[in-house]
Amino acid sequence: MKYRWLLLFVFLTLCHSALALNGKVITPAVDTPKDALINDLLQLALSKTTACTLFTVYPERLSTGRMTEQIINGKLDVFWAGMSPSLEETLLPIRIPIFKGLIGHRIFVIKAGDEKKFSDITTLQQLKQLTAGQGQFWGDTAILENAGLPVTKAVKGDNLWSMLDEKRFDYLALAIHEPWTELQRRSNLSLAVEPNILLIYPFAMYFYVNPKNTLLYEQIKTGMNLAIEDGSYDDLLFNSPMIKEALALANVSTRSIIRIENKTIHPNTPIHIKHYWFDPLAPLPSP
């Protein structure tokens, strides 16, 4: 109750601020279901702390590097990306996991017919006997390597699929919402979703804003907290088709959970705030 009153106080302060937003927020281009869901979550958060916000989409698709430049130049107000030491030092991150850490919940894509190779694995030590495939520049590659997991890397992430099909490594560890969609796009390859293992490490996507734009930072942060507090955040996230279907297919409650550390995370990462993070053993919110 005390926490709710604190959020309400911040909310009222923001609403009456003479520095309130000019009613327009410039966001990145949205062209995937994941981006559309993130954009919806952003709009939900800002609906809790601002009125009549007009969302304007940036006219072209940008790399993370270019989005960072446009945030600094004031051409873009907010974007979303995975946690990253360099991004978190350059920009101002809202350290509330957009997907509640689900992108750190990994399910394996394997060569079809290799299921038996994984069927008895329940510990990190056992998993170390197999080799993961990772993009050389993927943000979580160092996490697997720091945990002692053997990794085969490719400069181009798309090349990993044919490499797995050719058995040049044993598995691809994908975020929980990714395996089935990715396999549908590559039906010509003899690959399958591994049914028994859930690899978990602390990893999240954040919203990032210009370090000088502390008002927008507070409005997004407070709005996300209010939405989490009143249940509307979880309702939108877990009842979205992308996440709902993925969790139904993943059947996480029956999987063996293997947890590894993320030694690359910023010391201010809110690991201790439990309601920010998905719990695979907790019941999901009802529709």
N, C-alpha and C positions, 0 to 999 in steps of 0.2 A: 504493500500500500504506500509506504514511504517513497519507494522508487517511482510509482505512478504519479504521485504528487510532484516529484522533482521534474519528471518529463513534462507534466502539464505546465509547470512554471516556465521551463525553457520554451515550450511551445507558445505560450502567451507573450513571452518576451520577444520572440522572433516575429510573431504576427503584428506586434505594435512597433516594431523597429522602424525608425526613419530611413534605415538603409535597406529596406525590404527589396527583394528582387524586382526588376523592372517587368516581371511577368513573362519573361522569355528565357528558356533554357535550351542551349544548343547541344544536341546529343549526336553520337556517331550514327552512321548509316546502319539500318537494321535489315539484314537480308537472310537471316537464318532463324529457325524456331528458338534457338538458345538466346540470340540477341533480342528477339521479340519478347521473350519471357523476362529477360533482365530489364528491358525498357518498361515493361508493365510494372515490375517491382519498383523501379525508380519512380514511376508516376504515382504508384500507391504511396510510397514514402513521402513524396512532396505534397500529396493531397492532404496529408495529416498536418502539415506545417505551413502551407501557402495556399492562397486562393487564386483561381483563374490563371494558372500557369500555362503558357503556350509553349509546347515542345516543338522546336525546329530541328529538323534532321540535317546534319552536315551533308553537302551535296555529293561527296565522293567517298569511296571506301578507302580507309587509310591503314597503314601498318601501325603497330604500337609506337614505334619511334616517331612517326609523323604525327600521330595523335598527341604524343607528349609535347612536341613542338607547338602544335596548335593550341593546346591548353595554356602553355606558357605565353604564347602570343595573343591570347584572348579571343581566338577564332572559334574555340570549342570550350564549352563550360564543364563538361564531365565526360568521362569514358570509363570503361570497365576492362579490367585485365587481371591476370593471376598475380598473387603476391610476389613481390620481387624486391630484393634489397636495393637495387638501383632506382626503380620506380618510386619506392617508398621514401627514398632520400630526396629525389628530385621534385616530386609532387606531394600533395597532401592526401593521404589515403583515408577513406572512411573504413576503419578496421572492424567492419561487421561483415562476415562472410555472406556474399549475395546468395549463394546456393547452400548456405549452412554447412559448408565444408564437403558437400557431396562430390566435388571434383577430386577430393583426396580419397574417395572410396573407389577402389579399382577392381574391375572384373577383367579377366583375361580372355583374349582371343587367341586361339591355338590352331594348330594344324588338325583338320578333321581326322579322327582316328587315333589321336594322341591322348584321349581322355584318361586312359588308364595310367599314364605317366604322372598325372596330377591327383588321382583319386585318393591316395593315402597321405597327401601333404597337409599337415595341420600346423607346422611350425616354421619360423623363419629359417632355421638351420636346414630343414629339408628343402625349402624353396631355393636356398643357395646352390643346390646341385643343378639347377636349371638356369638358362640364360634368357634375360629379357631383351626385347628390341626397343630402342628409344631414339627419338630424334636428337641429333647432336646438340641442338640449341633449345630443346624443350626445357621448361622451367623445373620440371620434376626429375630430370635425368640425374642430377647430383644427389637427390634424395635417395634414389635406389642405390647408387654407387656408394654413398656414405654408409648405407645399411649393410654393405658387403655383398650386395646382389650382383652377379655377373651381368654385364650389359654389352650388347652389340649396338653400335650407333650408326646412323645414316644421316648425311647432311640434309637430304630431302626426306621429310617424313613420309611422303607418299610411297617412296621406294620400300618402306618397311613391309608393306603388304605382300609384295611379290617375294621378298626375302623370307618372310614367314612361310609362305606357300612352298618355298624351296627348302625349308627346314634349316635355315642358316642361324636361327635361334629358336627358342621354345615358346615364347608367348609375348603378346603385346598387352600391357596393363593400361586399360582405358578407363576413363571416368564412367561412372555407373550408367549414365544416360547414352553412352556412345556406341557400345558394341553392335547392337542389332541394326541400327541405322547404317553404320559403316559397312556391315556385312551385306546389307541389301544393295548397297552401291557397288559391291564387288562380288556379285553372285557367280562370276566366272572362276573365282578362286576356291580351292578346297579348304575352307576354314570353318571354325565353329566357336561358339561361346563355351568356355570352361564352366561347368555347373556347380563346383564345390567350394571355391576359394573366394574370399573377399579380403583384399589387401587394403589397409587403412593407414594413412599418414596425414598429419595436419597440413592442409593446403586449401587455399581459398581464392575466390575472385573478390576483388574490392572495387568500389567506385573510387575514382581519383579526380581531384579538382586542383585548380591553381592554388599554391600556398597562400596567396593574398586573398583568395575568395573564401574567407572564413565564415561568412554568412551562409553561403550555399553549403559549405561543409556542415555547419550546425543544423541546417534545415534537413539535409539528407539523413544525417546521423540521428537526429531526434525523431524524424519521421519513421525511419526504420525501426527504432526502438519502440515507438508507439504502436506501429503495426504488428511487431512481434508480441508486444504486451497484450494487445486486444485480440490476437489470433488471426487477424486478416492476412498477415504476411504468410503464415504457414498454409492458410486456406488457399491462397493464390499459388504459392509455390508447389505444394504437394498435390493439388488438384489440377494443375496444368497438364495437358495431354502428354507432353514430353516426359515430365518427371513421373507422373502417375503410371504410365505404361512401362517406363524403365524399371521402376521399383517392383511392379507386378511381375515382369519378366525375370528380374534379378533374383527374386525370392531370397532376400538377404538373411532372413531369420534362420534359414537352413544351412547357411554357408559357414565354413570354418574361417574365423577371423584371424588374420595375421596383422599385427600392428608394428609399424616401424617409426622411428623418430624422423623429424625434419630438422636437421641441424642448421639449415640455412635461414630459418624464420627470424624475423625482427623480434627483439626482446619485448616490444609492445604488443605483439600478437595476443589477442584476448583468449588464449587457450582455456583460462580458468572460468570464463563465462559460459557455463554449460548450455544455456538455452540458445546460444549462437550457433551451436554445432548439431548436426544430425546424429541421432543415436539409432543405430541399426536394430537395436533390441527393443526400442520403445514403440508403442502403437502410433500409427499415423493418424492425423486429424481426419475426421469424417467429412464427406462432401457436404 
